[in-house]
Amino acid sequence: MKHLLSIEDLSYEEALSILDTAHEMARVSDGPVKKLPTLRGRTIVNLFLEDSTRTRISFEAAAKRLSADVINFAAKGSSVSKGESLKDTAQTLQAMGTDAVIIRHSASGSAHWLAHSPWMNGSVINAGDGTHEHPTQALLDAFTIRKHLCGGAGDLGGMNVGIVGDVLHSRVARSNVLLLSKLGANVVLIAPPTLLPVGVESWPATVSYDFNREIPKLDALMMLRVQQERMNDYFFPTSREYAQYFGLNRDRLTLLKQNSIIMHPGPMNRGLEITA
């Protein structure tokens, strides 16, 4: 597999293989020697044209622990801020002998375009493209669920996972639905109708508008960030009303199973998605 652009690119076996490898790498990271020579001599570029903290730092740390040479590229402080196109940026990276590019971009489909452009010969990993997908976040979430609920092995067969909130604008939700269902989990999307995308009925998940009814069934609860920066209209009356019906508060917490886990991709709007 040369690129990772979408969860749809992964077979069931490939997804499990990645999770198994991540499990072994986590054991290495817990040991006294955290660095491996796997990517020595390789050049990895973090091409983040949209703001990021956790994802960018995670990719940088992972590449360095595998002994790669890492170049961090951001829109601010580069020629992109002067209007340089993604094509011109790709040509520059190719001329530098880049082996792999991790790209985050505000435009859906940008990672696919870069991977299949004639100006890029290296591998491309999608670290989030618009509202389309975020496959590595989904792999991390599946790894977390498997670690805490499945003993770190096998698939997610029989697990009930609830994804709550702004599904409409969430690339995390899209990738998670595809991956978690591929691994055998039962996924339910819990959101107001205005925050569900057109065609959601074709997704491998069920839909519910009643958080209180669904929460006692869940093994894993994923709260999504309300992406107000992507909203150019009113999708719910008030923040207070949203929190009342779709926020995780103390009362709802008591409805969860004792061993259930709570997840959030971050950054969090405290007091909105989860009570501060």
N, C-alpha and C positions, 0 to 999 in steps of 0.2 A: 504494500500500500504506500503510494508516494505522497498523497495528500490526505488531510482530514478536513473536509469542508462541511460535512453534514453527517448526522447520525445515520441517515439513510445509506451512507457509504459503507457502513459497518455491518457485517454479518453477525449473527448471534455468537459464533465461535470467536470472531475477531474481537468483539466487545469483551467477552470473558477473558481472552488472552491479555488484553490491555489491563483489565482489572487485576488479574493475577500478577502481572509484571509490576503494577503499581503497589500491590501488597508487598512484594519482595523489596521494592525500592524503599518503601516506608520502613522496613526492618533495617535496611542499610542506614537510613537517615537517623535512626535511633541509636546507632552504634558510634563508637569513638572516631572512626574514619568515615566521613560523609561523602568523600569525593571518589568518583570512578573515572577511568580513562576512556569511556565509551565514545565520546564525541571529540576527542583530542584532535586538533588540526582542522576542525569544522568551524565555519562562521555562521552564527545564528543572528538574525536581525529581528528585533521586536519593533514592528511597524505599527505603532499605536496612533492612529489618526482620530481617535475618540478618547476622551478622558478615561483613565483606569488607575486603580491602585492595586487591588488584590491580584487581578489577573496578570498585569504586567510584571509585578514583583515576583509572582509565582513562576512565571515562565523564565525570568532572568535567573532566579535561584536554581531552578531545575537544570537549565542549560549549563550554568557554571559548575554545578555539582557533577555534571557529566563531562567536565573539562573542555567545554566549547568556548570559543571566542565569541563574546556577546556584544552586539551593537544595539543600543537603544535609540530609537528614532521616534520623535513626536512631531505633531504638526506645528506646535508652538516652537519657535526658534529655528525652524527649518524653512526651506523654500516653498513648502506647501502653504505656509501662511502668506506667501506672495502670489499664490495662484498656480503653483506647479501641479500638473496633473498626475494621477496615479500611474499613468503610462510612463511619464518621464521619470518618476521616482523608481519604478520597476526597472527601467533601463539602467539607472544609476546603480541600483543594488546588484544587478546582473554583472555589470562591469567590474564591481568590487569582488566578484567571485563568491557571492553569497550561496551557502548550501541550503538554507531553509529560512523562510520568512513566516513569522507569526503575525497575522494582521488583524487589527480591530478597526472597523470603519463604520461610519454612520449609514452608509448605503447598503441595502440588502443586495446580496449577490456579488459584492465586491471581491470576496475571497475566491469565489468560483471564477470570476473574470481574471483575477491575477494568476491563478493556477493554470488556466488554459490559454493565457496570452502567449504570443511568440517571444515576449521579452523576458520571460522568467523560466529558467531551466530547473531551479531548485524546488524543494518541497514547500508546500504552503499549508499552514495550519490556521483554521478559522478560530479566532478568539472573540468572535462576536461581530456579525454584520447586520446593522440596522435592526429591524424587528424580525429577521429571518431565523437565525440559529446561533447557538453557542454550544457546540458539541463538547468541548473540553469541560465546561461547567457541568453538563449532564453526566459526563464520566466521573467527575469528582463527586457529584451527588449520589450516583449509584454506588461508588466506592464507599462512601460514608454510610449509606443504608446497609450495605452488605457487611461492613465491618461491625456495626453496632447491633444488627438484628439477625445476621446470618452466619456469624462466626468467621467472617472474612473469606468465605469460600462459596462456590456454587453460584446459582443465579438468584433471582428475587421472586421465585415462584411462590404465590400465596400471599405476598406482602400487599397491604392496602395503603396506597399513598394518596394523600390529598394535596392538591396544588391550589392555593387560595389567593385571589386578588386580581391584579391587572394582567390577565392572560392576553388581552388584545395586543398590548405593546411589548410582550415579554418573549424575547428569543430564548430565554432560559426555559420557559414553560414548554415551548415547541420542542426543543431538543430533549427535555426530560420526558415528555409524553412518549416520544418515539423510542427512546432508549429503555425507559423503565418497563414499558409494555413489551418491548422486544425481549427483555430479560424475565418476563413472566409476572410482573407486578400488575395489580389492578389499580388503575389510576382514575381518580375523580377530580374534575375541575370544579371549583367552587367560586363563583363570582356573580356580580350583578350582570344582567343581560347586556348592558352597555359596554362591559369590559370583556366580552367574548367575541372572537373574530367570526366573520362570515365563513361558513363552511366548517365550523368546529364539530359539527355532527359527524363528519367524516374522519375525525381523529380517533385513534385507538384509546378512547377514554370516555367515561360517562360525564354528564354535566349535572350539577346541582346548584340551586340557589339558596339552599338551607344549610348553613354552616353548623348550626346546633344539632341537626339531625345526622350529619355525616361524621362529626368529629369523634364520637365514641367508637367508630369502626376502624379508625386509622392506626396504622403502625408507624407511619412517618407523615409528618405534617410540614409542608413547605409553604412558607408565607412569601408572597412576591411583593417587590417594591412597587408602589404606585408611581408610575413614570410620568410625573407632571410635566417634565420638559418635552415630552412627545405629544402632549395633549394641547390641541388648539380649540377645544370646545369643552363644554361641561359634561362629564361622564357620570357624575353622581352629584346630588344636591349640595351636600356639605361634607367636610372632612369628618365632622362629628357623627353624621349619619352613616358614613362608610365604616368608621371604626365600630359603631354600634352593631352593624350587621355582619361585617366581614373582618373585623380586627380580632386578634387573640388577646383576651383579657384574663383576669384571674378566674372568673366564673367558668369560662370555656376551658381553661387549663384543667380544671377539676374533672371535666368530662373525658379527657384523654386517658387511654390505657396507661397503666403505671410505667410500662417499659417503652412507651412510644418516644420517638425523638422529634424535636422541632428544628427546622432548618430555615435559613434565609440566605439568599445569594448575596445580599448587601449591594450598595449601602442601604441602611434601614431608615425609614421615616419613623422615628420613635413617637409613640402615642397614636400613630395611624394604623400601621400594620400590626404592631405589637405594643401593648401598653408599656410605657416607659417605666 
